[in-house]
Amino acid sequence: MLQSKHILIGITGGIAAYKICSLIRDFKKSGADVKVICSPNALNFVTKLTLQNLSQNEVYEGEFTPQNWKPEHISLSDWADIMLIAPATANTIGKIAQGIADNLLTSVACAFPKKMIIAPAMNVNMWQNESVQANIAKLVARGIECLPPEEGFLACGYSGKGRLCSLEKIYNAVDEALNYSEKLKGQKVVITAGGTIEDIDPVRYISNYSSGKMGLALAKSAQNMGADVVLITTKDFEAPFKIVKVKSAIDMQNAIKKNMKMPIILLWLLRLQIIG
Ligand SMILES: Cc1cc2nc3c(=O)[nH]c(=O)nc-3n(C[C@H](O)[C@H](O)[C@H](O)COP(=O)(O)O)c2cc1C
């Protein structure tokens, strides 16, 4: 899926830096060409030798020792199809948000006009810091995709939101961004997902085991093909397209009617086919 794609990974000085070694391997296994830039502090957490071996490329760190005539913050930016910064420290996030370019990684980020994804990881109090949140909002408003940290036990001994999101999430976000097509551009796709809940009385209900994950995956794929997606679901999903939360089959039917013009019988047949 990632054959011949050029992935530029920026690693910053956070404890989660070691996890990126596995991610580099996953990208390489999928056929991608990976180059790594380290912030000056990143190499306190992971070695250049490891990153070099896993990426099968030289690791970039200094701005003033270029290998060719073209400054690396420009040549790396030209080379990459996508830039991923993971883990992204509060410090580097702040610099990118303010347009500060004081090392190779932040200079490339400043000169990078294509798709950029950041995966922040930090102590829970750092993550909740007002300035950090304002910086994240600035980056998101600029079109940079942020994969928020997750809840869990943190290396600093705290527990809470701050842990690097799963490598699977990062991999999928990069994969989706690189395999974006416009096959469904201009089309509206309405998808239903998740088992409906039918009340028997105020305490009991009838439902089924449908997790809605298949519908969510279809919705993401449709969006990745350029469709305008509406996901009508009984589950609490978060996604970058319109989600209509419903409970019962009647709620779902009404939401479908509202969101598209198609004979309802055909929709139910499609739904049965998807669940089956
Ligand atoms: C052991 C240790 C772990 C750290 N972990 C993180 C972290 O997970 N997230 C973060 O934002 N900063 C972390 N820091 C602080 C950053 O390393 C520090 O802000 C540094 O200036 C970041 O530089 P960089 O953004 O250029 O890599 C840590 C520092 C130390 C000493």
Ligand as a Chemical Component Dictionary entry (heavy atoms), coordinates in Angstrom:
data_LIG
# 
_chem_comp.id                   LIG 
_chem_comp.type                 NON-POLYMER 
_chem_comp.pdbx_formal_charge   0 
_chem_comp.three_letter_code    LIG 
# 
loop_
_chem_comp_atom.comp_id 
_chem_comp_atom.atom_id 
_chem_comp_atom.alt_atom_id 
_chem_comp_atom.type_symbol 
_chem_comp_atom.charge 
_chem_comp_atom.model_Cartn_x 
_chem_comp_atom.model_Cartn_y 
_chem_comp_atom.model_Cartn_z 
_chem_comp_atom.pdbx_ordinal 
LIG C1  C1  C 0 13.378 12.070 30.474 1  
LIG C2  C2  C 0 12.655 13.152 29.748 2  
LIG C3  C3  C 0 11.467 12.849 29.107 3  
LIG C4  C4  C 0 10.762 13.842 28.425 4  
LIG N1  N1  N 0 9.596  13.501 27.818 5  
LIG C5  C5  C 0 8.904  14.465 27.154 6  
LIG C6  C6  C 0 7.688  14.141 26.506 7  
LIG O1  O1  O 0 7.251  12.981 26.482 8  
LIG N2  N2  N 0 7.011  15.133 25.883 9  
LIG C7  C7  C 0 7.468  16.431 25.865 10 
LIG O2  O2  O 0 6.790  17.288 25.300 11 
LIG N3  N3  N 0 8.633  16.749 26.470 12 
LIG C8  C8  C 0 9.362  15.816 27.101 13 
LIG N4  N4  N 0 10.531 16.143 27.721 14 
LIG C9  C9  C 0 11.025 17.527 27.631 15 
LIG C10 C10 C 0 11.657 17.775 26.290 16 
LIG O3  O3  O 0 12.737 16.874 26.071 17 
LIG C11 C11 C 0 12.151 19.233 26.211 18 
LIG O4  O4  O 0 11.038 20.108 26.221 19 
LIG C12 C12 C 0 13.010 19.487 25.009 20 
LIG O5  O5  O 0 13.349 20.862 24.995 21 
LIG C13 C13 C 0 12.291 19.138 23.727 22 
LIG O6  O6  O 0 13.120 19.438 22.637 23 
LIG P1  P1  P 0 12.689 19.136 21.120 24 
LIG O7  O7  O 0 11.265 19.540 20.987 25 
LIG O8  O8  O 0 13.581 20.008 20.290 26 
LIG O9  O9  O 0 12.936 17.712 20.868 27 
LIG C14 C14 C 0 11.266 15.167 28.389 28 
LIG C15 C15 C 0 12.476 15.459 29.020 29 
LIG C16 C16 C 0 13.151 14.466 29.686 30 
LIG C17 C17 C 0 14.458 14.812 30.365 31 
# 
loop_
_chem_comp_bond.comp_id 
_chem_comp_bond.atom_id_1 
_chem_comp_bond.atom_id_2 
_chem_comp_bond.value_order 
_chem_comp_bond.pdbx_ordinal 
LIG C1  C2  SING 1  
LIG C2  C3  SING 2  
LIG C2  C16 DOUB 3  
LIG C3  C4  DOUB 4  
LIG C4  N1  SING 5  
LIG C4  C14 SING 6  
LIG N1  C5  DOUB 7  
LIG C5  C6  SING 8  
LIG C5  C8  SING 9  
LIG C6  O1  DOUB 10 
LIG C6  N2  SING 11 
LIG N2  C7  SING 12 
LIG C7  O2  DOUB 13 
LIG C7  N3  SING 14 
LIG N3  C8  DOUB 15 
LIG C8  N4  SING 16 
LIG N4  C9  SING 17 
LIG N4  C14 SING 18 
LIG C9  C10 SING 19 
LIG C10 O3  SING 20 
LIG C10 C11 SING 21 
LIG C11 O4  SING 22 
LIG C11 C12 SING 23 
LIG C12 O5  SING 24 
LIG C12 C13 SING 25 
LIG C13 O6  SING 26 
LIG O6  P1  SING 27 
LIG P1  O7  DOUB 28 
LIG P1  O8  SING 29 
LIG P1  O9  SING 30 
LIG C14 C15 DOUB 31 
LIG C15 C16 SING 32 
LIG C16 C17 SING 33 
# 
